[in-house]
Amino acid sequence: MEAQDLACTQKKCSTQRRLIVFIDESGLSERPTRVSTWAPKGCTPHIQFHFNWKHVSALAGMTRTNFAFRLHDGAIKSQQIVEFLKALRVQLRRKLLIV
């Protein structure tokens, strides 16, 4: 974004009394980083992990003074993002500009 566009966006945001919120999503897994191993010649290697790992996702929003997040089992779906944004708007009590 060019400096002129950024200044215009900031002015519009200020005029409309919007709060700038940075939002991101990330996934966390219990999957082991080691998926292969070694053993002495003639011996079968045994991996000591069960490989039925769980997956957790985090959705977070951050302003200059606030931070909010939600954790979800598995991947985040679009409906969960919509619910998070609605709750964020109620909590912050202002119109938002999402980045």
Phi, psi and omega in degrees: 000133180285160182300322181294317178296320180297316179298320179295318179295317179296320180294316179296319179298317179293318180297319181274001180056042178270149178258127180281125181234126176266125184237141177209161179230144179214149179250144178236141183225148175272005182300133179290150178282341182263116180245358175216164182210186180230164177208161176301152181305130180091352179250136179284129177286147179237127177265130188264039178236148183274340175062016170252064187286162176257156181233129178237139177243146178240135176240125186225150175229139184224132172249188179295331185235353184230159176214131178222147179209163174222144176251142180225142172288135179075197181283152179277133178260163183299324180297325178291327176293316179299315179297320179297315180296320177297315180295323179296318180295320177295316182295318183274344175058036177211164171290147185245150168245110185273129175241000000 
